[in-house]
């Protein structure tokens, strides 16, 4: 939830992102939900072939001839949640800053995913800043398993209101950098990793993915950076 409701006529969502929309109707009204051309931050050619020109109707919402009254929308939605989120996800508490570069359509920090490799090891109950830069001339986002993060800034600017709630996926336009605050809590296992990856399906399928484990701080120096994977059997 956002701290307060935001009135908007459109909101951009990348693969894996979600939004909650509350719409008001008059009896008998019909309203369409439409996918419009997104602002991807690409050149004209790349934009067109990445869906930047796509516009189509998703569904039509049809109000009944008689509607029950709804309670008014609160002016404040999530004060308690955000007090906790923003207190816990204080960038001043970060123990380290990690940098991730999204390269081409299949690599993070120059490497494709290797299921036997642990790319990052983090200590439980710590806060980190992850700085994510899109070095490719194509659209990418980053989805991180295990945690919800706070977007600190986009190219040095505060995030717009609709991106100020807890997130697990963020769109990063080409040439842009976003900084995220993450806190890793609860579950630890040095040999069972979580994933982070681009949520554009073709990109994650092509290897734009990495793995991290969450461990006890006392085990941080000795945590394995390789893990055993099940045998792969080829069927012909």
N, C-alpha and C positions, 0 to 999 in steps of 0.2 A: 504494500500500500504506500501511496504518497502521503506526505504529512497533511496536505490539504487537497481537495479536489481541484482539478485544472480544467477549465472550459476550453475545448479545442475542436476545430472542424476536421482536422486530420492529424494523424500521428504515424511516423515512419517506424516500421518494425522489420528487423532482419530475421533470417531463419533462426528459429529457436527462441526468439523474444516473445513475450506475451504482454497484453494490455487488458485491463478491465474497463469496460465502457458502460456507462449508465446513460440511457436515452429516455427522453420523455416524449409521449405521444398524445395526440388528440384522438377521440373516437373516430374510427374508420380511416385513419391516416395510413399511408403507405410510404415507407422510407427505404431507400436502397443503401446497402453497404458496398462500397466500391473500392477496388484496388487501383490506385492511381500511380502515375509515373514517379518512382522514388528519386530522391536527390542522392546520387551515389558518389559524386565527386570525381567522375571519370571524364575523359575526353569524349567527343561526340561519337566516335566509332565504337570505343569500348563500352560506352554507356548504352548504346542501342543493343549491342549483343549481350549485355548483362541484364536486360529487362528494364532499362531506364525509360523505354517508350511504351511499356505495357500498361494498358488500361482496360479493365473489365469489371463487370458487376459480379459480386460474390453471392449476394442473396437479397431478397426483398422481405422486409419486415412489415407485417400487416396487422394493424391494431384492430381489436374487436370494436363492434359498434357501441358497446358499453364497457367502460374501464373502471376498475376499483381505484380509489385514491391510494397513493403511496406516501410513506412518511417523507418529510423533507430531507434532503441530503445534508449531513452534518458539515459544518464549516471546517471541522478538524477531524481527520480520519484516523491518524495513527500516531498520536503524540507519544504514548508510552513506548510503542515499538521503536519509534525514531529516537527517543531519548536513549534507549538501550543501544540501537544500531550505531548511532553516531558517537556515543561514548566509547563503545567497544572498538569501533573502526576509526580511531583517532590516528591520523598519519604520524603524529609525534611519537606514538608508541611503537612504530615500526622498527623491527630489529635489523631489517635489510631491505634493499631495493633490488629487484631482479628485472632484467631487461629481456624482452622477447621480440624478435623481429619476424614478421610474416613475409616469407620470401616466395616469389613465383606463385604456383598453385599447389605446392606439395611439401613445403618445408617451413619449419620454425627454427630460427637461429641456424639456418643452413642445413638442417638435418630432417630427413623423413623419419616417421615413427619406426621404432624398433621395439617390439613387444617384450624383448628381453632386457631392455635398457631402461633404467630409472634416470630421467633427465634432471629432476629436482627433488631434493629432500628438505622438508620443512619440519620445524619443531612444533609440537602441539601447544596450544594456548599462547601462541605468539601472533603478532600482527606483522604483515609484510606489505610492501608496495610493489606492485607489478606494473612496469612501464611497457606498454605494448605499442609497437610501431609497425605500420603497414608499409613495407618497402616495395610492394608489387604495384603494378598499374592496373589492378583489378580489385573488385570488392572482396573484403574479408571481414569476418567478425571473430570474436573469441568467446567460447563457452567453456566455463570451468566447473568441473564436477566437485562435489563435497561442500562447497561454500557458497554463500551469497556475498557479493562485494559491494563496496561503495565507489562510485565513479568520482574521483577527486577533481579531474579536469580533462578537457578535450583541447589539445593544442594550447594548453596554458590557460584556457578560459573555463569558468565554472560550467557544469553541465546545465542544460535547459531544465525547466521544472519537471517535465515528464521523465527525466532520467535521474531524478534525485532520490528515488526509492531503492530498496535492496534489489540487486540485479545478479544474474548469473551468466548473462550474455550481453556483449556490447559490440556495436558496429564501429569499425575503424576504417575510415575512408583512406584511399591511397595517399601516401605521403604524410599521413596524420599520426599523432601519438596521443594515447590516452593513458592516464595513470589511475590505478585501482588500488584500494585498500582492502585487504583480505585478512580475516582472522581464522585460524585453523583450530578447531576445537573437537573435543569428545573422542573420536575414534583414532586409534593408532595401530599401524601394522607395517613393519618395514619391508614386507614382501608382497603386499597386495596394494598396487598403486591405483590412484585416481587418474582421470584423463583431463587434458585441456586440448581443445581443438577448434579449428574453424568449423562453423556449423553450416556452411555451404556444402551440401552433401558430396558433390563431385570432388571438392578439395579435401575433405577429411578422408574420403575413400582413396584419394591419391597419396595420402601420407602426411597431411598437414595436421599433425597431432603429436602430443608429448605426454609423458607420464610423471606423476609426482607421488611420493609417499609422505605420510605424516607419522613422525616417530616421537618418542620420549626425548626430551632435551639431552638426557644422559647418554642416549644412544646415537646422537647426531653424528659424531665423528666416525662411528663404526657402522653406520647404516649401509647396507649393500647398494651398489649402483647397478648391479645386474641381478636378474631374477630368472628362475626357471620357468619355462613356458611349456604347456602341454605339447606332446608330439603332434606334428601336422601330418596327416595321412592323405596322400594324393589318390583320388579315385578317378580312374580312367573309364 
